[in-house]
Amino acid sequence: MTAPLHPRPERLRPSVPAVLALGSNLGDREATIRAAVADLDASDGIRVEQLSPLVETPALKLTGVDHSAPAYLNAVVVVSTVLGPHDLLDAVNAVEQQHGRVRDERWGDRTLDIDIVDYDGRELDDERLTLPHPRAWERGFVLVPWHAIRPDAELAGHGRIDLLIPVTADEIRPYPDSDAAVDAARDDQDQADGDGGAV
């Protein structure tokens, strides 16, 4: 039996929500985050739905907070994606690499870090990926910007993020030009959408 000349296309996977946390403490941090958001939105199978305000925090190293290191800018994006969790991880790692991410030192200074915080509320733990992100529940620099765009959000296994924020210990400062940065990132996203959708 021969294969049909025009095989029926596979049914498209429905999109699901995911939450990504972005951080940068090297180079032009704001420009890097803006560009990374646009790159995520331009990635096959990913569409950026919301971008949080930026917040600034001291660098957190394995030994604790390091005030001598460059401070981080942090943001959270809510995306919709048709990618599975591991394919999404591959996509965010590719964006990190585009922006010069080097993994020489655990929790070292970096041009760009993107973590999958939540993937459709699912729980997963294997050699490549743990969902939700294992430390997100105690990271104010993740929870505060996430709460700014999704105040009713919950983190699987930990509950409502508005109840988690008060027990975090991170030093978080609003970034002075946060609104302008978010507007500029949205403009970049709108331009990318005009060139063709990612999902």
Backbone as a ProteinNet text record, in pm:
[ID]
protein_1_A
[PRIMARY]
MTAPLHPRPERLRPSVPAVLALGSNLGDREATIRAAVADLDASDGIRVEQLSPLVETPALKLTGVDHSAPAYLNAVVVVSTVLGPHDLLDAVNAVEQQHGRVRDERWGDRTLDIDIVDYDGRELDDERLTLPHPRAWERGFVLVPWHAIRPDAELAGHGRIDLLIPVTADEIRPYPDSDAAVDAARDDQDQADGDGGAV
[TERTIARY]
84	0	87.9	61.2	142.2	85.4	173.9	130.7	45.7	-52.4	-135.7	-52.1	-92.6	-18.3	-26.9	-138	-157.3	-197.8	-99.6	-133.3	-203.4	-294.6	-369.3	-274.5	-274	-182.7	-218	-114.4	-138.7	-216	-299.3	-375.4	-278.7	-298.7	-210.9	-232.2	-121.8	-129.3	-187.6	-280.3	-335.3	-229.5	-240.4	-144.2	-176.9	-74.1	-88.9	-11.6	-47.7	26.2	153.5	253.1	377.1	429	503.1	560.7	712.2	776.7	922.4	977.6	1087.7	1156	1286.1	1311.3	1431.7	1514.9	1646.5	1735.7	1863.5	1921.9	2047.3	2123.6	2255.8	2336.7	2467.6	2479.8	2598.5	2557.4	2637.6	2610.5	2491.4	2427.7	2308.8	2190.6	2162.5	2065.1	1926.2	1884.2	1750.5	1736.8	1837.5	1832.6	1831.9	1908.1	1912.6	1775.8	1711.1	1579.7	1478.1	1481	1390.7	1409.5	1536.4	1564.3	1524	1546.4	1511.9	1361.5	1283.8	1137.8	1094.5	1153.1	1120.6	1162.6	1279.1	1326	1235.8	1190	1096.5	969.6	917.3	793	809.6	931.5	958	990.7	1005	1038.3	917.1	941.5	833	764.1	631.3	554.4	539.7	588.7	579.8	519.7	427.8	374.6	375.3	440.4	443.2	309.3	245	115	125.4	212.3	227.5	372	415.3	549	532.9	602.5	593.8	678.6	658.4	756.2	891	997.2	1130.2	1153.5	1226.9	1272.2	1422.3	1487.1	1631.9	1662.3	1757.5	1793.3	1943.9	2000.4	2142.4	2167.5	2290	2326.4	2321.1	2260.8	2253.3	2348.7	2446.7	2545.3	2525	2601.2	2590.1	2620.7	2704.6	2742.6	2648.3	2548.6	2453.6	2453	2392.5	2383.5	2522.7	2558.4	2689	2668	2682.6	2660.5	2774.4	2887.1	2998.4	2980.4	2890.3	2863.7	2759.7	2756.1	2653	2513.2	2422.1	2284.4	2211.1	2106.5	2025.6	1904.4	1868.8	1734.9	1657.4	1534.4	1450.7	1314.5	1258.2	1123	1061.5	929.7	856	768.6	762	669	576.4	450.7	354.6	343.5	362.7	355.9	248.4	204.3	127.7	216.7	213.7	305	239.8	273.7	232.7	345.9	458.4	572.8	553.6	604.3	609.2	712.4	715.5	807.6	954.1	1000.6	1141.3	1174.1	1079.7	1101.5	1102.6	1020.1	1023.3	1157.5	1209	1341.2	1447.4	1441.9	1537.2	1527.1	1404.3	1383.3	1439.1	1414.5	1466	1618.4	1674.2	1819.5	1881.4	1813.5	1863	1864.1	1761.4	1758.9	1871.2	1893.9	2006.1	2137.7	2158.6	2283.8	2299.4	2189.1	2194.3	2246.2	2226.7	2267.5	2392.5	2470.9	2602.6	2604.5	2502.1	2499.2	2613.1	2689.9	2798.4	2767.6	2789.4	2756.5	2881.9	2980.4	3104.8	3090.1	3004.1	2990.5	2843.7	2810.7	2671.7	2634.1	2522.2	2472.6	2572.9	2653.7	2749.5	2683.7	2761.5	2711.2	2677.9	2575.4	2534.3	2468.5	2483.9	2417.1	2267.4	2227.3	2084.8	2059.3	1959	1912.5	1762.1	1713.2	1568.7	1531.6	1440.8	1394.5	1246.7	1209.3	1067.6	1019.4	934.9	883.5	764.1	675.5	552.4	514.8	466.2	418.3	280	178.3	39.6	6.9	74.1	47.6	95.5	174.8	216	335.2	347.8	462.7	543.6	675.7	766.6	902.3	972	1106.5	1185.5	1274.6	1362.5	1502.5	1590.4	1729.7	1750.6	1652.1	1667	1584.4	1473.6	1378.8	1296.5	1281.7	1193.4	1086.4	961.2	847.9	757.3	710.3	752.1	898.8	956.5	1095.7	1114.1	1214.9	1222.9	1245.1	1295.1	1319	1230.3	1139.5	1056.6	972.4	928.2	838.1	901.9	1037.8	1106.4	1181.6	1161.7	1233	1142.2	1162.1	1083.4	1101.7	1221.9	1245.6	1172.7	1115.8	1025.4	880	847.4	707.9	654.4	735	685.3	649.8	738.8	696.8	584	582.9	473.5	341.7	341.9	220.6	170.1	262.1	222.5	134.2	151.2	70.7	-34.9	-16.1	-112.9	-132.9	-203.9	-215.4	-285.4	-362.6	-432.9	-360.1	-234.6	-161.1	-129.9	-118.4	-77.8	40.2	127	241.5	213.7	216.3	181.2	261.2	189.6	252.5	281.1	260.9	295.2	182.1	84.1	-30.9	-19.6	-97.6	-109	19.5	61.6	188.4	176.9	56.8	43.7	69.1	49.6	77.6	223.6	291.6	432.3	523.6	483	569.5	611.2	520.6	561.1	671.2	691.8	793.5	924.8	933.9	1060.9	1151.8	1282	1378.5	1457.3	1425.2	1501.9	1485.8	1594.8	1591.6	1547.7	1429.2	1372.8	1347.7	1399.9	1378	1308.3	1206.4	1149	1256.3	1259.3	1356	1301.7	1382.4	1329.1	1262.3	1319.2	1264.1	1180.7	1122.8	1053.7	939.1	854.9	740.9	786.6	891.4	943.8	1001.3	1068.2	1126.5	1018.2	911.5	801.4	734.9	712.2	651.1	738.3	869.3	960.2	959.6	955.3	950.5	820.7	710.6	583.4	589.2	653.9	669.4	749	857	936.9	851.5	768	682.2	579.3	519	420	482.1	606.1	676.6	699.2	739.9	761.6	631.4	520.3	391	351.8	387.1	355	430.3	544.7	624.3	582.2	485.1	437.6	434.7	325.3	309.5	399.5	429.8	518.9	442.7	315.5	240.2	141.1
-118.1	0	123.6	216.8	337.2	446.1	537.5	649.9	744.7	809.1	903.9	1020.8	1074.5	1186.5	1310.1	1327	1444.3	1399.2	1361.7	1312.3	1419.5	1373.2	1465	1528.5	1661.6	1724.3	1683.2	1673.8	1640.5	1753.9	1715.1	1815.5	1901.4	2032	2122.3	2107.3	2111.6	2105.8	2236.9	2232.4	2358.3	2434.1	2564.9	2645.1	2641.6	2653.8	2656.9	2776.4	2825.1	2937.6	2890.1	2975.5	2951	3084.7	3078.8	3198.1	3185.4	3287.6	3289.5	3407.1	3384.6	3491.3	3523.4	3652.6	3697.9	3782.4	3766.7	3847.6	3877.7	3993.6	4033.2	4125	4100.2	4193.2	4230.4	4201.7	4241.3	4316.5	4414.5	4489.4	4582.2	4612.9	4697.9	4609.8	4603.1	4507.4	4530.1	4655.2	4685.7	4647.8	4683.1	4650.5	4499.2	4428.3	4282.4	4221.4	4265.8	4210.7	4246.6	4370.4	4409.5	4319.5	4299.1	4217.1	4072.3	4022.3	3883.2	3861.1	3957.1	3945	3939.6	4025.8	4024.1	3891.9	3839.5	3712.3	3596.1	3598.8	3495	3499.7	3619.5	3635.1	3593	3604.1	3565.5	3416.8	3347	3204.5	3122.9	3020.5	2932.9	2871.1	2882.6	2817.7	2896.1	3021.3	3102.7	3238	3283.2	3418.8	3485.7	3601	3676.2	3746.7	3721.8	3780.8	3901.9	3895.4	4004.7	4016.3	4140.3	4169.6	4253.5	4213.6	4284.2	4411.2	4498.1	4604.4	4542.6	4618.9	4574.5	4606.1	4518.5	4544.7	4520.7	4585	4572.4	4509.5	4415.5	4345.9	4325.8	4321	4287.2	4146.1	4122.4	3990	3886	3772.5	3661.5	3553.3	3522.5	3419.7	3299.8	3194.7	3075.9	3107.9	3210.5	3247.2	3350.8	3393.6	3493.1	3616.8	3723.4	3848.5	3910.2	3952.7	4012	4155.1	4251.6	4391.1	4446.6	4375.1	4421.7	4383.9	4291.9	4249.8	4342	4349.5	4432.2	4384.2	4479.4	4445.2	4387.8	4312	4250.8	4336.4	4337.3	4376	4247.7	4244.9	4125.2	4160.8	4068.6	4083.7	3945.7	3944.5	3820.7	3839.2	3736.4	3737.6	3618.1	3641.5	3533.1	3506.9	3382.2	3345.2	3240.4	3226.4	3108.9	3031.5	2900.6	2820.2	2688.5	2643.3	2511	2410.5	2457.2	2369.8	2291.8	2171.2	2096.4	2156.8	2116.2	2177.8	2172.2	2058.2	2046.8	2124.5	2129.5	2211.7	2359.6	2398.9	2537.3	2567.2	2473.3	2491	2509.3	2429.4	2444.6	2583.9	2631.2	2762.1	2874.7	2869.4	2976.6	2968.5	2847	2833.9	2892.2	2876.4	2932.7	3085.4	3144.8	3291	3336.1	3262.2	3295.1	3294.8	3192.9	3182.4	3295.9	3338.3	3451.6	3576.8	3584.3	3703	3677.5	3579.2	3559	3492.6	3415.9	3347.2	3246.7	3255.4	3161.3	3093.5	2962.7	2886.3	2834.9	2922.8	2882	2869.3	2951.4	2956.3	2948.9	2858.6	2848.8	2976.5	3035.6	3160.9	3274.5	3263.9	3369.5	3484.7	3593.7	3707	3659.7	3722.7	3675.4	3787.4	3775.6	3871.4	3847.3	3720.7	3688.4	3552.1	3547.9	3422.5	3416.5	3305.7	3286.3	3153.3	3158	3037.2	3014.7	2889.1	2853.7	2841.8	2933.7	2935.5	2842.5	2848.1	2769.8	2732.3	2610.2	2563.9	2503.5	2585.3	2540.4	2472.5	2515.2	2457.7	2315.2	2264.6	2124.1	2106	1985.3	1948.6	1842.3	1863.1	1776.7	1781.8	1668.5	1666.4	1556.7	1597.3	1501	1560.1	1495.7	1538.6	1673.9	1719.9	1847.3	1960.1	1929.6	2035	1999.4	2098.5	2084.4	2192.4	2150.1	2242.5	2219	2328.9	2465.4	2484.8	2598.6	2623.7	2603.7	2526.5	2484.3	2596.2	2711.5	2820.2	2941.4	2932.6	3048.7	3094.2	3001.5	3034.7	3128.3	3133.7	3217.1	3333.2	3354.9	3459.3	3579.5	3683.5	3804	3866.4	3853.1	3913.3	3838.5	3724.3	3654.8	3686.2	3672.4	3685.2	3827.5	3927.6	4065.3	4109.9	4094.2	4133.5	4046	3917.8	3830.2	3879.8	3912.9	3961.2	4090.8	4173.2	4300.5	4280.4	4166.8	4143	4034.6	3948	3842.5	3832.9	3928.8	3932.2	3811.4	3737.7	3620.8	3490	3499.4	3379.5	3288.5	3160.5	3060.6	2982.4	2937.6	2855.2	2713.6	2620.1	2481.5	2431.7	2374.1	2318.7	2419.6	2549.1	2652.7	2751.6	2756.6	2842.3	2979.4	3072.4	3206.1	3284.6	3352.2	3424	3548.7	3605.6	3723.2	3687.7	3560.5	3516.2	3472.9	3444.4	3405.7	3527.9	3638.3	3756.6	3808.3	3819	3877.8	3802.3	3674.8	3598.6	3588.2	3655.8	3658.1	3763.3	3745.2	3835.2	3917.6	3909.1	3980.7	4132.5	4202.5	4348.4	4385.7	4440.7	4469.1	4618.3	4676.2	4817.6	4831.3	4915.9	4943.8	5006.1	4966.1	5024	5157.7	5265.1	5400	5414.1	5348.4	5363.4	5243.5	5175.1	5049.7	5067	5169.2	5186.4	5210.9	5292.4	5319.6	5193	5111.3	4987.3	4890.2	4880.5	4791	4839.4	4970.8	5025	4997.3	5013.8	4989.7	4842.6	4754	4610.9	4575.4	4637.7	4612.2	4661.2	4776.3	4826.2	4727.6	4673.6	4572.7	4450.5	4409.6	4292.4	4320.4	4439.7	4474	4474.1	4523.4	4523.3	4380.6	4293.1	4152.6	4087.9	4120.7	4065	4109.2	4230.9	4281	4205.4	4147.2	4072.5	3926.5	3886.9	3747.5	3691.6	3627.8	3576.3	3458.5	3436.5	3328.1	3199.2	3207.2	3085.6	3056.1
0	0	0	-87.2	-97.1	-7.1	32.9	117.1	35.2	96	21.7	-29	-144.5	-201.7	-113.9	-47.6	36.6	176.6	257.3	391.7	473.3	556.9	641.7	743.1	757	854.6	996.1	1080.7	1220.1	1286.7	1379.2	1452.9	1534.5	1528	1601	1751.2	1825.5	1971	2021.5	2115	2167.3	2246.6	2247.2	2321.6	2470.4	2551.2	2696.4	2749.5	2868.7	2926.1	2995.6	2991.9	3065.7	3116.9	3225.1	3286.2	3281.3	3225.8	3213.1	3291.6	3362.7	3435.2	3363.5	3340.3	3271.8	3366.9	3359.6	3440.2	3364.8	3392.3	3328.6	3422.5	3437.6	3517.1	3449.5	3321.1	3246	3120.7	3081.4	2958.7	2974.6	2863.3	2864.5	2902.3	3029.7	3082.5	3024.2	3020.7	2970.3	2823.9	2743.7	2601	2580.2	2662.1	2649.9	2679	2786	2819.7	2711.8	2663.9	2555.8	2434.3	2394.9	2277.3	2300.4	2421.1	2451.1	2443.4	2492.4	2484.1	2337.4	2254.2	2111.4	2047.9	2088.6	2033.2	2075.6	2199.8	2243.8	2160.7	2139.8	2064.5	1919.5	1868.1	1729.5	1715.2	1826.7	1823.1	1780.1	1700.9	1657.8	1779.2	1781.1	1885.3	2013.8	2017.7	2139.5	2104.4	2186.9	2173.2	2309.9	2318.6	2443.2	2461.2	2573.8	2603	2694.9	2795.1	2890.8	2935.8	2954.7	3006.6	3132.4	3238.2	3365.4	3363.3	3462.1	3485.3	3524.5	3506	3545.6	3692.8	3759.1	3895.6	3900.9	3997.4	4012.8	4147.1	4147.2	4270.6	4275.4	4395.9	4407.3	4354.8	4310.3	4257.8	4369.5	4339.2	4433.4	4386.9	4469.2	4437.4	4530	4507.5	4591.7	4737.5	4758.7	4894.4	4955.7	4878.7	4927.8	4840.7	4891.9	4816.3	4804.7	4682.9	4656	4606.4	4699	4661.8	4576.8	4569.5	4486.4	4339.3	4311.3	4173	4111.4	3977.3	3913.6	3951.5	3972.6	4008.8	3888.4	3917	3812.4	3779.7	3652.3	3611.7	3589.7	3637.7	3626.2	3570.5	3496.5	3443	3430.4	3418.3	3396.2	3273.6	3190.1	3078	3089.5	3054.5	3039.4	2889.9	2851.9	2710.9	2690.5	2567.1	2526.8	2431.1	2442.2	2361.2	2320	2201.6	2156.4	2177	2231.7	2256.1	2384.8	2387.9	2511.8	2604.7	2731.4	2827.6	2786.5	2735	2699.6	2571.8	2478.9	2359.3	2394.9	2491.5	2538.2	2603.3	2680.9	2741.8	2634.3	2528.4	2418.8	2355.8	2341.1	2278.7	2365.5	2496.6	2581.9	2593.8	2592.5	2594.2	2467.1	2354.8	2229.4	2235.9	2295.7	2310.3	2403.1	2511.6	2600.7	2524.4	2443.8	2368.9	2267.6	2208.4	2115.3	2183.6	2314.3	2389.5	2474.1	2433.6	2493	2628.3	2660.1	2790.3	2798.8	2907.5	2934.8	3067.1	3074.7	3195.1	3264.8	3284.5	3349.3	3500.3	3558.6	3703.5	3742.1	3832.4	3878.1	3952.5	3913.7	3969.2	3949.6	3843.5	3813.9	3740.5	3722.2	3645.2	3504.4	3444.3	3312.9	3232.8	3101.6	3014	3013.1	3022.7	3017.7	3080.1	3163.4	3221.8	3200.7	3147.8	3130.9	3194.6	3290.1	3357.3	3329.1	3312.3	3305.6	3449.5	3490.5	3626.9	3640	3541.8	3546.5	3403.7	3388	3257.9	3279.1	3257.7	3265.1	3397.8	3505.1	3636.3	3655.1	3561	3568.4	3661.6	3712.7	3794.4	3720.3	3718.1	3642.3	3709.9	3712.6	3768.9	3698.4	3608.5	3543.1	3534.7	3460.1	3458.7	3391	3313.6	3241.5	3298.3	3360.1	3392.6	3516.2	3604.9	3719.9	3710.8	3719.2	3714.6	3834.1	3896.4	3869.4	3907.4	3872.3	3906.7	4056.8	4097.7	4238.1	4339.2	4295.5	4390.9	4366.3	4270.2	4237.6	4355.9	4438.2	4549	4650.9	4654.6	4753	4688.7	4559.8	4488.3	4464.4	4543	4525.1	4388.5	4330.4	4199.4	4087.3	4118.7	4027	4062.5	4189.7	4232.6	4220.4	4253.6	4250.9	4108.9	4009.6	3874.6	3818.7	3853.5	3809.6	3867.5	3994.7	4060.5	3996.4	3945.8	3884.7	3762	3692.8	3572.5	3592.8	3692.1	3721.9	3873.4	3932.7	4078.8	4138.7	4059.1	4111.1	4080.7	4034.7	3992.8	4111.6	4079.9	4178.2	4123.6	4214.2	4178.5	4226.1	4132.9	4164.7	4285.5	4381.2	4499.6	4608.6	4579.3	4677.1	4701.4	4612.4	4635	4572.6	4623.8	4566.3	4585	4477.3	4486.1	4573.6	4587	4673.4	4819.5	4856.5	4992.8	5010	4899.3	4905.9	4914.3	4851.9	4844	4981.4	5079.5	5208	5281.6	5250.6	5322.6	5245.7	5130.4	5058.5	5119.6	5100.6	5163.4	5061.8	4934.3	4832.4	4846.3	4820.9	4813.8	4672.2	4659.8	4527.8	4515	4406.5	4379.6	4245	4236.9	4104.3	4015.8	3892.4	3798.4	3750.7	3758.5	3729.8	3593.9	3492.2	3358	3317.4	3416.2	3387.2	3288.3	3307.6	3217.3	3075.1	3060.3	2926.5	2864.8	2947.1	2895.4	2851.2	2931.7	2895.6	2767.6	2756.3	2634.2	2512.9	2528.7	2416.4	2377	2477.4	2447.1	2376.3	2418.2	2350.7	2206.1	2184.2	2047.5	1963.3	2021.8	1950.6	1918.4	2016	1996.3	1886.8	1889.8	1788.6	1649.7	1641.4	1512.5	1464.6	1557.3	1521	1478.4	1547.5	1511.1	1371.9	1335.9	1202.1	1094.6	1132.1	1035.6	1027.1	1107.5	1107	1246.1	1283.4	1418.7	1445.9	1572.7	1611.2	1637.6	1665.3	1697.6	1585.9
[MASK]
+++++++++++++++++++++++++++++++++++++++++++++++++++++++++++++++++++++++++++++++++++++++++++++++++++++++++++++++++++++++++++++++++++++++++++++++++++++++++++++++++++++++++++++++++++++++++++++++++++++++

